[in-house]
Amino acid sequence: MSVIVNNVTKIYGQQNALDAVSFVVDPGHIVGFLGPNGAGKSTMMKIITCFIPQSSGSVSVCGYDVIEQPIDVKKQVGYLPEHNPLYVDMYVKEYLQFVGGIYHVKNIKERVKEMIDIVGLGIEQNKKIGALSKGYRQRVGLAQAMIHDPKVLILDEPTTGLDPNQLEEIRALIKNIGKEKTIMLSTHIMQEVEAICDKTIIINHGKIVANESTKNLKSNSSKNIVLTVEFDKTVALKEIQAIDGVLQVKKKPDAEIWLIEITSDAVRNHIFQFAMNKEVVVLSLQKENESLESIFKKLTTN
């Protein structure tokens, strides 16, 4: 396993920032680590990267304990914190060589060139970091996090403040990097998680409230099934509500498209039978998964 967190608690004074947190991040996966502000996300990431110690419990990265073997852990981890701490008066190449030197990277000039190519900094490589846009500064941050070729990347809010074009570019970059490395990604952007994360972990008030594959989290979030059904003719709401097994019905503003909540898949047949009896055609019928955003709200409120 790349990252194993076992029963970790972190106490600040009288407050439990983390309360008996346990999870595993498997090699080669991109994991979305979600939670409201103050839920404990950054605290957990700082523990994994050896910036702060846990109060109790254990954390290991690639088999190394964060308390007993912090130097070995740091060799395996690349970290991009929420507030990207760059030396803005240094040139891109100069900064990456500086960071590579701290890690004793061999053939540093070749490695810097390789990282510039990987993160797409070619046209900006001869500029000072202070002259770069937010998107390119994030690329520099990713490059410094990977300069020593770590097995695990910890990315805390890597797309905060980026415009839509920059968002798309950084997401594509992270997804591409995730083919070879294990990535733990903290973000508030649900679409980002749906687009690139294999697994989703949600934390609230220092406790894990969800921990499974993103696909399963969405499909298993509700006991009932919601269908989007389009008819070719006008149908009365009361008539649809009267179908056996239908719980709730809501009409979309466009055409004859309905959101129909049903108790089981068997109700689909009842809908088709209803359409035949009313001499209307079902143009489309598809199952709707609950959005990750609504699941997040449900798990992190109250």
N, C-alpha and C positions, 0 to 999 in steps of 0.2 A: 504494500500500500504506500502511496506517496505521502499522505498526511493522515495521521490517526490522532483524534482528539478524544480523550477519555475522561469523562466526569470532571470537566474543568470548571472551577469557580474562581471569580476574581472579585475581590471586595475592596471598595474605596470607602474608607471610614465606616459608615453605617449602611452603605448601599452595596447591593449585589449587582455589579455590572454584568457578570455572567453567573449563571446558577446551574451547576451540574450539567454542563454542555458536553455532548458526545456526538461525533460524526466521523465519517471516513471519506476521504477524497481519493478515488482510484486513479492509477496512472493513465495518462492519455485522455483525461476527461476535462471538460470545461464546466465548472460548477458555479452557478449563480448563488451568491450569499446575500440574502435580502433581509430587510427589516426597517422599521421606522427610525427616524433620528433618535439616538440615545438607546437603541435596542441592544447594543453591544458588538456591532459588526467590527468597527475599527479596533476595539479592545482585543477581540479575538485574533484579528490579523496581526496586531502588534505582538501578541504572545507567540503566534506561529513563527514570526520573523525575529524573535528574540529581543525585541525592543523593550518589552516589559515582562516580568515573570507572573505566572498565575499564582493565586493564593493556595489552590489545591488542585489535584488531578494531574494528568500527564498529557504531554503532546510530543509526538515524534514525527520527523520529516525524513523520508527515505531511510528509516531505521535509526536515526539519530535523535536523541532526547534533547529538547530545547533548553533544559536546565543544565544537564550534565555535559552536553556536547554542543554548545552554541556555535563554536567556530565551524564545526562540520556541518551544522544545519545551514549556516549562512552561505557556505559553499554550494549548497543544493538549491538555495532559494534566490529568486529575483523579486524585488519589491518595488512597486510604484505606489507611493502613498497618495492620499487624496490631494494634499497640497504638494505639488511636484517641486522638490527642493533643488533647483538648478542654479549653477553659477552663471548669472546672466551676462557677466563681462568676459566670459570665456567663449572661444569659437567652438563650434560643434565638434570638429575633429579633436581639438585640444582637450575638451571636456571628456570625451569618450576615452581618449588615451589616458587621461588622469584617472578615471574610474577603473579602467583596465589595469593600470599600474597598481592600484590598491589591491586588486584581486590576483596580482602576479600572473596576469594572462601572458602566455607565450605568443610570440609573433604578433605583437599588439597592433602594428600598423595594418597587417592583413586582416586581423579580426575587426578592427574599426571599419575598414572598407566593407567587409562582409555585412556588418550590422547596418551600415548606412544604406546598403543595397536592400536588405531585408525589410527595413522599416520605411523605405522610400524617402530618404533625406538627401538624395543625390544633388538636387538643384539648390539645396540650402546648406550644404556641408561646409561652405567657406564663410558663412555668416556668423556673427556673434549670436548667442542664444537669446539675448535681449531684443534682437531685431526680428525674431521669429513670431509667427502667429501662434495662437493657443494650440491649434491642431498640430503644428510642427513641434512645439515644445513637448506635447504629449508623445510624439514619436521619439524625441530625444530621450524622454523618460523611459520609454519602452526599451530603447537601445541600451541605456545604462543598466536597466534591470536584467538584460539578457547577455551583456558583454562577456560574462564569465561562463556562459553556456549552462545555466542552472536547469535542473530537472523540473522544478516547480516555480510557477509565477504567481505572485500575490498582487492583484490589481485592485486598489481601493478607489472607486469612483473615477475610472480612467477617462470617461467621456463627459464629465461635468463641464459645462460652459462652451461646448463645441456647437458649431452651426450644423444644420442637417447634412451638408456635404461632408464636413469633417467627421460627423458621427458615423456616416456610412463607411468612410475610408478606415477609421480606426476599428470599427466592428469587423470589417473584412480582414484587417490585419490580425486582430486577435484570433479570429476563427482559423486563419491560416497557420498562425503560430501554434494553436491548440492541436494541430495534427501531430506535432512532435513532442509537446510538453504538457504537463498537468497545469491547469489554470484555475485559480480561485478568484472569482470576480465579484466585487461588491458594487451594486448600482441601485438607483431608484427608478430606472427606466425599464418597465416591464417588457416592452417590445424588444429590448436588447437581450433580455434573458430568453424570451421565446425564440429569438433569431439564432442565438449562438450557443446556448447552454444545454448540455446533456442532462444535467441534474440541477435541482433547485433546493436550497436549504433556506428556510425562513426562520428568523429569530425575533422574538418579541419579549420585552422586559427581561432579557438575559436568558430566556429559555427557548429551546428549539420547538417550533410548532408545526413544522413540515420538513420532511427530508426524504425525497424520492425523485425519480426521473421527472423531468419537466412534462413529458408527454403523459405519464401516469397521474401526475398531480392535477392536470387539467381534466383528464377523462374521469377521474375518481372523485372529483370535488363535490358532486351532487348526486343524491340518490335517484333523483328523477331525471328524465331525458327531455331535452328541448329540441323540437324540430322546427326548421324553417320550411314552410309549405307554400307553394304558389299555385293558385287555381287560375283557370282561363276565364272564369266568369265571377260575378259578384256572389258572395256567400254571406249569409247572416251570422253575426258573431254568436247569437244564442244557439243557432243550429250546431255550430262547431262545439260549443260548450256542452251540448247534450250528448256528444259522442262518448261512449263508454270508455273510461280510462283517461279522459282528458281532464287535467287539473286546472290549468290556466290558459287563457287565450289573449293574445295581443296582436293588433293589426299594425303592420308597418305603413308609413304614409304613402309609399309608392306601390301602385298596382294592387293586385289581390295577393299580397304576401303576408303570411301570418306566422307569428311565433307561438307554437303550441307546446305546452309542457304536458308530458304524458307519464304514466306510471311504469310502463314497460314497453319493450320493442313490439310486443304483440299488438299494441294499439295502432301501429302503422296500418295493419290490415283493416282495422275498423275505419280508418280515415279513407282508405281506398274504396271500401264498401259504401261509405257515406257519399263519396264523389260519384260513384256509379248510380246510386239511388237518386241523386240530385241532378244527374246528367251534366256534370262538370268534369273537366279534365285536370288531373294533377300534373302541372307542367314540371315541377321539381319538388323534391322532398329530401332534405338532408339534415343530419344530426349536427347540432351546435354544441361545441365545447364551451364551458364557462371560461371567460377571459382570465388570464393570470392576474390582472389588476383587481378584478372583483374577488378572486380567491385570496389575494394578499390582504384586501380590506377586511374580508370576513375573518381571517386568522389573526389580524393584528389590532382589532378593535375590541373593546370591552375586556 
